[in-house]
Amino acid sequence: MPHSYGTQPTQTLLICALLAAASTSTLHAAPGAGFRVLHSFCKKPGCTDGGPSTGGVIADDAGNLFGASDDGGASGLGVVFELAEQNGGDKFSYARLHNFCTGNCKDGSAPEFPLIRDQAGNLYGTTASGGAAGGGVVFELMPGAGRWTLNVLHKFCAPDSGTCKEGASPSAGLAYQGGAAGLPYDGHSPLFGTTAAGGALNGGAVFALMLENGKWRARSLHDFCPPPSCAGGSRPLGGLLLDSGGNIFGVTNLGGAHDEGAVFELSPAGSKYDYTVIYDFCSQQNCIDGVEPAGGLALDVSGNLYGTTSRLGTHDAGTLFELSPDHGKFDFQVLHQFCDAVNCTDGGAPSASLTLDENGNIFGTTTQFGNTTGGGTLFELSPSDSGWTDTVLYGFCSETNCADGTFPKSHVILDQAGNLFGTTEAGGSTGAGVVFEFRP
């Protein structure tokens, strides 16, 4: 269901209505231009094709799309699906590759995060729950002759057991060396992720999963404390990324110096990792830098990091920020204040990771506002000599009964032609979300 931020929608709309003079940097594409729904979830009886998907989709070299939903399927606890491209992308056919929680749920349940894909076409992901101990799993899904086979690489222990040193209940998908540059996973190098519980302090952990003597073994690289008042950050969300030097970056939704979230770095130091908070949110007056980041980070070729906050900023609708490396530190600047256009048509409350193209343009989604129905937006932020220009590419819930989807909580991906693909958590023909494409 769409998130609520207390009195934020009413408060923000009142502010945005007064900001006509500040909206000149926001452009708008023609309504509906280039947008189409590729699949509406829950089309089949019992939602056997899966329910809402918050993890978005990934693509293979042939243009086929893969994703996971944390609802629906034969057991009602999630599926992995494929949308196979047909007729050069004119159509996509839907197939369910795996039903979660088969038997006694040893394969996991609720796969609500993005997948990754290796060079051989195998898919990898995490589930937030299920598994032999109930704390979720890391899985591999392998294609075969007419069927896909799931292999559990690691099972997390029960979140309330008090003995989950490597963490429990994954809170994001998997990261690996080269993933930030768009390279496929090699199938054997370490995988990294975050958990919402477990760890030495029972506040979640950053974990590494390493293949040793034919078996996958997990260990904690950093332990978070539970909220409130965790100076090092608390509640990691949105996934991790690795740069070319093996440094790991991520965000916490809470904690930090002001208990409003933080950006962190884990740097290799021999067999261990050094943990550093590189930015504490709400460090600026009235929290105009934003608070509570909910999506992960993106990395450009110069080592700059980009992300969003889901709340506050100038209009209490979140921000889009940049962290630029500078002699061992990072300089912070806000590139865009959401709800900066008339009636907040540029959207607000972003909660997904961003996507960059080779020209430095930034693409993302917001979960609220965007048009008269407030269904969220698909946006582009473009650099120029005079600053950054925000363009709303599409406002969701523009069609009757939100048949085009609403509440886009996932990141988007770009194909070679510049087309964008993603998912929404609600709307569509049955109200259970959609997979969409936007062609510029």
C-alpha positions as CSV (number, residue, x, y, z in Angstrom):
1,M,0.0,0.0,0.0
2,P,1.2,3.6,-0.6
3,H,3.1,5.0,2.3
4,S,1.7,7.9,4.4
5,Y,3.8,10.6,5.8
6,G,1.4,12.0,8.3
7,T,0.3,15.6,7.4
8,Q,2.8,15.8,4.5
9,P,0.5,15.7,1.5
10,T,-1.8,18.5,2.6
11,Q,1.1,20.6,4.0
12,T,3.2,20.1,0.8
13,L,0.3,20.9,-1.6
14,L,-0.3,24.2,0.2
15,I,3.3,25.2,-0.1
16,C,3.5,24.1,-3.7
17,A,0.5,26.1,-4.7
18,L,2.5,29.2,-3.8
19,L,5.6,28.3,-5.8
20,A,4.7,29.2,-9.4
21,A,7.7,31.5,-9.7
22,A,10.0,28.6,-8.6
23,S,8.7,26.1,-11.2
24,T,10.4,27.5,-14.3
25,S,13.1,24.7,-14.2
26,T,10.5,22.0,-14.5
27,L,9.4,20.9,-18.0
28,H,6.6,18.5,-18.8
29,A,6.4,15.9,-21.6
30,A,3.1,15.6,-23.5
31,P,0.6,13.6,-21.3
32,G,0.9,9.9,-22.0
33,A,3.7,10.3,-24.5
34,G,5.6,7.1,-25.0
35,F,4.0,5.3,-22.0
36,R,2.5,1.8,-22.1
37,V,1.7,-0.9,-19.6
38,L,3.4,-4.2,-20.4
39,H,1.7,-6.3,-17.7
40,S,-0.9,-5.7,-15.0
41,F,-0.4,-8.0,-12.1
42,C,-3.1,-10.3,-10.5
43,K,-4.7,-10.8,-13.9
44,K,-5.2,-14.6,-13.3
45,P,-7.5,-16.1,-10.7
46,G,-6.0,-16.1,-7.2
47,C,-3.2,-13.7,-8.4
48,T,-1.2,-16.7,-9.5
49,D,0.8,-14.5,-11.9
50,G,2.0,-12.5,-8.9
51,G,1.0,-9.3,-7.1
52,P,2.6,-5.9,-6.5
53,S,6.3,-5.6,-7.4
54,T,8.5,-3.1,-5.6
55,G,11.8,-4.4,-6.9
56,G,11.5,-3.3,-10.5
57,V,12.9,-5.3,-13.4
58,I,16.2,-6.2,-15.0
59,A,16.9,-7.1,-18.6
60,D,19.0,-9.6,-20.5
61,D,20.8,-9.0,-23.8
62,A,17.8,-10.0,-25.8
63,G,15.5,-7.4,-24.1
64,N,13.6,-9.9,-21.9
65,L,12.6,-8.5,-18.5
66,F,12.9,-10.3,-15.2
67,G,11.5,-9.3,-11.8
68,A,10.1,-10.5,-8.5
69,S,6.9,-9.8,-6.7
70,D,6.4,-10.2,-2.9
71,D,2.7,-11.3,-3.2
72,G,0.6,-13.6,-5.3
73,G,1.7,-16.8,-6.9
74,A,0.5,-20.3,-6.1
75,S,1.2,-19.8,-2.3
76,G,0.4,-16.1,-2.2
77,L,3.9,-15.3,-1.0
78,G,5.7,-14.2,-4.2
79,V,7.0,-15.2,-7.6
80,V,9.9,-14.6,-10.0
81,F,8.5,-13.7,-13.4
82,E,9.7,-13.0,-17.0
83,L,8.3,-10.8,-19.6
84,A,9.7,-12.1,-22.9
85,E,10.1,-9.7,-25.8
86,Q,8.3,-10.5,-29.0
87,N,8.1,-8.8,-32.4
88,G,11.1,-6.5,-31.6
89,G,9.6,-5.3,-28.4
90,D,6.1,-4.6,-29.7
91,K,4.7,-7.2,-27.3
92,F,5.8,-9.0,-24.1
93,S,4.6,-12.4,-23.0
94,Y,4.4,-13.1,-19.3
95,A,5.7,-16.3,-17.6
96,R,6.0,-17.3,-13.9
97,L,9.5,-18.8,-13.3
98,H,9.2,-19.7,-9.7
99,N,6.6,-19.8,-6.9
100,F,8.0,-19.0,-3.5
101,C,7.1,-20.7,-0.2
102,T,6.7,-24.1,-1.9
103,G,6.5,-26.9,0.6
104,N,7.6,-25.6,4.0
105,C,9.0,-22.3,2.7
106,K,12.6,-23.4,2.7
107,D,13.0,-21.5,-0.6
108,G,12.0,-18.2,1.1
109,S,9.0,-15.9,0.8
110,A,8.4,-12.2,0.0
111,P,11.1,-11.4,-2.6
112,E,10.5,-7.7,-2.7
113,F,13.9,-6.5,-3.9
114,P,15.7,-6.2,-7.3
115,L,17.3,-9.2,-8.9
116,I,20.7,-9.5,-10.4
117,R,21.8,-11.6,-13.4
118,D,25.1,-13.4,-14.1
119,Q,26.9,-14.1,-17.4
120,A,25.2,-17.5,-17.8
121,G,21.7,-16.1,-17.3
122,N,21.2,-17.3,-13.7
123,L,19.2,-14.9,-11.5
124,Y,20.0,-14.0,-7.9
125,G,18.0,-12.3,-5.2
126,T,16.9,-12.2,-1.6
127,T,13.7,-12.8,0.3
128,A,12.7,-10.8,3.4
129,S,11.3,-13.9,5.2
130,G,10.9,-17.6,4.9
131,G,13.7,-20.1,4.5
132,A,14.4,-23.0,6.9
133,A,14.7,-20.6,9.9
134,G,12.3,-17.9,8.9
135,G,14.9,-15.1,8.5
136,G,14.9,-15.0,4.7
137,V,17.3,-16.4,2.1
138,V,19.7,-15.6,-0.7
139,F,18.8,-17.6,-3.7
140,E,19.9,-18.5,-7.2
141,L,17.4,-19.3,-10.0
142,M,18.9,-21.3,-12.8
143,P,17.4,-21.9,-16.3
144,G,17.1,-25.4,-17.6
145,A,15.3,-27.5,-20.2
146,G,11.8,-26.0,-19.9
147,R,12.0,-25.1,-16.3
148,W,13.9,-23.0,-13.7
149,T,15.5,-24.5,-10.6
150,L,16.0,-22.6,-7.4
151,N,19.0,-23.1,-5.2
152,V,19.2,-21.5,-1.7
153,L,22.8,-20.1,-1.3
154,H,22.3,-18.9,2.3
155,K,19.5,-19.1,4.9
156,F,19.3,-16.4,7.5
157,C,18.3,-17.3,11.1
158,A,15.2,-16.2,12.8
159,P,15.2,-12.4,13.5
160,D,14.3,-12.8,17.1
161,S,16.8,-15.6,17.9
162,G,19.5,-13.3,19.1
163,T,22.2,-15.4,17.4
164,C,22.1,-14.0,13.8
165,K,25.7,-12.7,13.6
166,E,25.5,-12.2,9.8
167,G,22.1,-10.5,10.1
168,A,18.5,-11.6,9.4
169,S,15.6,-10.4,7.3
170,P,17.3,-8.9,4.2
171,S,16.3,-5.3,3.5
172,A,17.6,-5.0,-0.1
173,G,18.8,-6.9,-3.0
174,L,22.4,-8.0,-3.8
175,A,25.4,-6.0,-4.9
176,Y,28.7,-7.1,-6.5
177,Q,31.9,-5.7,-8.0
178,G,31.1,-4.2,-11.4
179,G,27.4,-4.0,-10.8
180,A,27.5,-0.2,-10.6
181,A,29.1,-0.1,-14.0
182,G,26.3,-2.3,-15.5
183,L,28.4,-5.4,-15.8
184,P,26.7,-8.8,-15.3
185,Y,27.7,-10.8,-12.2
186,D,30.5,-13.3,-12.7
187,G,28.8,-16.1,-10.7
188,H,31.5,-16.6,-8.1
189,S,32.8,-13.3,-6.6
190,P,31.5,-12.1,-3.3
191,L,27.9,-10.8,-3.0
192,F,26.9,-8.0,-0.6
193,G,23.7,-7.0,1.0
194,T,22.0,-5.6,4.1
195,T,19.6,-6.9,6.7
196,A,16.9,-5.2,8.8
197,A,17.6,-7.3,11.9
198,G,20.2,-9.5,13.5
199,G,23.9,-8.7,13.6
200,A,25.9,-8.3,16.9
201,L,23.7,-5.3,18.0
202,N,20.4,-6.8,16.6
203,G,19.9,-3.7,14.5
204,G,20.8,-5.2,11.1
205,A,24.0,-5.7,9.3
206,V,26.0,-5.3,6.0
207,F,26.9,-8.8,5.0
208,A,29.2,-10.5,2.5
209,L,28.4,-13.9,1.0
210,M,31.5,-15.6,-0.3
211,L,32.1,-18.9,-2.1
212,E,34.6,-20.9,-0.2
213,N,35.5,-24.5,-1.2
214,G,32.2,-24.9,-3.1
215,K,30.0,-23.5,-0.4
216,W,28.6,-20.0,0.2
217,R,29.3,-18.6,3.6
218,A,28.1,-15.3,5.1
219,R,29.7,-12.9,7.5
220,S,28.9,-9.5,8.9
221,L,31.0,-6.6,7.7
222,H,29.3,-4.0,9.9
223,D,26.6,-4.2,12.6
224,F,24.0,-1.5,13.0
225,C,22.3,-0.6,16.3
226,P,18.5,-0.4,16.5
227,P,16.9,3.0,16.5
228,P,16.8,5.6,18.0
229,S,20.1,7.4,18.6
230,C,22.5,5.4,16.5
231,A,25.3,7.8,15.4
232,G,26.5,5.4,12.9
233,G,23.1,5.0,11.2
234,S,20.3,2.6,11.7
235,R,17.8,0.7,9.4
236,P,19.8,0.3,6.2
237,L,17.6,0.5,3.1
238,G,17.9,0.7,-0.6
239,G,20.7,-1.6,-1.4
240,L,24.5,-1.2,-1.7
241,L,26.9,-0.3,-4.5
242,L,30.6,-1.0,-4.9
243,D,33.1,1.3,-6.7
244,S,36.1,0.1,-8.7
245,G,38.2,0.1,-5.6
246,G,35.9,-2.3,-3.7
247,N,34.5,0.4,-1.4
248,I,30.9,-0.2,-0.4
249,F,28.4,2.6,-0.2
250,G,24.8,2.7,1.2
251,V,22.3,4.6,3.2
252,T,20.4,4.2,6.4
253,N,16.9,5.4,6.8
254,L,17.4,6.5,10.4
255,G,20.2,7.1,12.8
256,G,23.2,9.3,12.1
257,A,24.1,12.5,14.0
258,H,20.6,13.8,13.8
259,D,18.7,10.5,13.8
260,E,17.4,11.3,10.3
261,G,19.5,8.9,8.2
262,A,23.0,8.8,6.9
263,V,25.2,7.8,3.9
264,F,28.0,5.4,4.8
265,E,31.1,3.9,3.3
266,L,32.8,0.6,4.0
267,S,36.4,0.6,2.8
268,P,38.5,-2.6,2.6
269,A,41.2,-2.8,5.3
270,G,42.9,-6.1,5.0
271,S,40.5,-8.9,6.0
272,K,38.1,-6.3,7.5
273,Y,36.3,-3.1,6.4
274,D,36.5,0.4,8.0
275,Y,33.1,2.0,8.4
276,T,32.6,5.7,7.9
277,V,29.5,8.0,7.9
278,I,30.1,10.4,5.0
279,Y,27.0,12.4,5.4
280,D,24.4,12.9,8.2
281,F,21.0,14.1,7.0
282,C,19.3,17.1,8.6
283,S,22.7,18.7,8.8
284,Q,21.4,21.9,7.3
285,Q,19.0,24.4,8.8
286,N,15.4,23.2,8.8
287,C,16.6,20.0,7.3
288,I,16.5,21.4,3.8
289,D,19.0,18.7,2.8
290,G,16.2,16.2,3.4
291,V,15.7,13.3,5.8
292,E,15.0,9.5,5.7
293,P,16.6,8.3,2.5
294,A,14.7,5.2,1.4
295,G,16.5,4.3,-1.9
296,G,20.1,3.3,-2.6
297,L,22.8,5.3,-4.3
298,A,23.9,5.6,-7.9
299,L,27.6,6.2,-9.0
300,D,28.9,8.1,-12.0
301,V,32.3,7.6,-13.8
302,S,33.8,10.4,-11.7
303,G,33.0,8.8,-8.4
304,N,30.1,11.1,-7.6
305,L,27.2,9.6,-5.6
306,Y,23.6,10.4,-6.2
307,G,20.5,9.6,-4.1
308,T,17.2,10.9,-2.7
309,T,15.5,11.5,0.6
310,S,11.9,10.7,1.1
311,R,10.9,13.6,3.4
312,L,11.6,17.2,4.3
313,G,13.8,19.5,2.2
314,T,12.3,22.9,1.3
315,H,8.8,21.6,0.8
316,D,8.7,18.4,2.9
317,A,8.6,16.2,-0.2
318,G,12.2,15.0,-0.3
319,T,15.4,16.0,-2.2
320,L,17.8,14.7,-4.8
321,F,21.4,15.1,-3.7
322,E,25.0,14.6,-4.9
323,L,28.0,13.7,-2.9
324,S,31.3,14.5,-4.7
325,P,34.6,13.1,-3.6
326,D,37.1,15.8,-2.5
327,H,40.5,14.8,-1.0
328,G,39.2,11.9,1.1
329,K,35.9,13.6,1.9
330,F,32.6,14.2,0.2
331,D,31.0,17.5,-0.6
332,F,27.2,17.5,-0.4
333,Q,24.8,19.5,-2.5
334,V,21.1,19.3,-3.2
335,L,20.4,19.2,-6.9
336,H,16.6,19.2,-6.7
337,Q,13.9,20.0,-4.1
338,F,10.8,17.9,-4.9
339,C,7.4,19.6,-5.0
340,D,9.2,22.6,-6.5
341,A,6.6,23.0,-9.3
342,V,3.1,24.4,-9.3
343,N,0.8,22.0,-7.5
344,C,3.7,19.6,-6.9
345,T,3.5,18.2,-10.5
346,D,7.2,17.3,-10.2
347,G,6.3,14.7,-7.6
348,G,7.4,14.0,-4.1
349,A,8.6,11.3,-1.6
350,P,11.0,9.4,-3.8
351,S,11.9,6.0,-2.4
352,A,13.9,4.2,-5.1
353,S,17.4,4.2,-6.3
354,L,18.4,6.5,-9.3
355,T,19.6,5.5,-12.8
356,L,22.2,7.4,-14.7
357,D,22.8,7.5,-18.5
358,E,26.2,8.0,-20.2
359,N,25.4,11.8,-20.6
360,G,25.0,12.3,-16.9
361,N,21.2,12.5,-16.9
362,I,19.5,11.1,-13.9
363,F,16.2,9.1,-14.0
364,G,14.0,8.1,-11.1
365,T,10.5,7.8,-9.7
366,T,8.5,9.6,-7.0
367,T,5.7,7.9,-5.0
368,Q,3.4,10.9,-4.5
369,F,2.0,13.9,-6.3
370,G,2.8,14.5,-9.9
371,N,-0.7,15.4,-11.3
372,T,-4.2,16.0,-10.0
373,T,-4.5,12.4,-8.9
374,G,-1.2,12.4,-7.0
375,G,0.0,9.0,-8.4
376,G,3.7,9.7,-8.5
377,T,6.0,10.5,-11.4
378,L,8.8,9.3,-13.7
379,F,11.3,12.1,-14.0
380,E,14.6,13.1,-15.6
381,L,17.1,15.5,-14.1
382,S,19.5,16.9,-16.7
383,P,22.8,18.9,-16.2
384,S,23.4,22.2,-18.0
385,D,25.7,25.2,-17.7
386,S,23.1,27.0,-15.7
387,G,22.3,24.1,-13.3
388,W,20.0,21.1,-13.3
389,T,16.6,20.9,-15.1
390,D,13.9,18.6,-13.9
391,T,11.6,17.1,-16.5
392,V,8.5,15.1,-15.6
393,L,8.4,12.3,-18.2
394,Y,5.1,10.8,-17.0
395,G,2.6,11.3,-14.2
396,F,1.1,8.1,-13.0
397,C,-2.6,7.5,-12.4
398,S,-3.3,9.6,-15.5
399,E,-5.8,7.0,-16.8
400,T,-9.2,6.1,-15.5
401,N,-9.0,4.0,-12.3
402,C,-5.2,4.3,-12.5
403,A,-5.0,1.7,-15.2
404,D,-1.5,3.0,-16.0
405,G,-0.4,2.2,-12.4
406,T,0.3,4.3,-9.4
407,F,2.8,4.5,-6.5
408,P,6.0,3.7,-8.5
409,K,8.4,2.5,-5.7
410,S,11.0,0.8,-7.9
411,H,14.1,2.0,-9.7
412,V,14.0,2.2,-13.5
413,I,16.3,0.7,-16.1
414,L,17.5,2.0,-19.4
415,D,17.9,0.0,-22.6
416,Q,20.2,0.9,-25.4
417,A,17.6,2.9,-27.2
418,G,17.0,5.0,-24.1
419,N,13.6,3.4,-23.2
420,L,12.8,3.2,-19.5
421,F,11.3,0.2,-17.7
422,G,9.9,-0.1,-14.1
423,T,7.1,-1.3,-11.9
424,T,4.4,0.3,-9.7
425,E,3.1,-1.1,-6.5
426,A,-0.6,-0.3,-7.2
427,G,-2.9,0.6,-10.0
428,G,-3.3,-1.3,-13.3
429,S,-6.3,-3.2,-14.5
430,T,-6.7,-5.0,-11.1
431,G,-5.1,-2.5,-8.7
432,A,-2.1,-4.8,-8.1
433,G,0.5,-2.8,-9.9
434,V,2.1,-2.9,-13.4
435,V,5.3,-3.3,-15.4
436,F,5.6,-0.2,-17.6
437,E,7.7,1.1,-20.4
438,F,8.4,4.7,-21.3
439,R,9.8,5.6,-24.8
440,P,11.2,9.1,-25.1
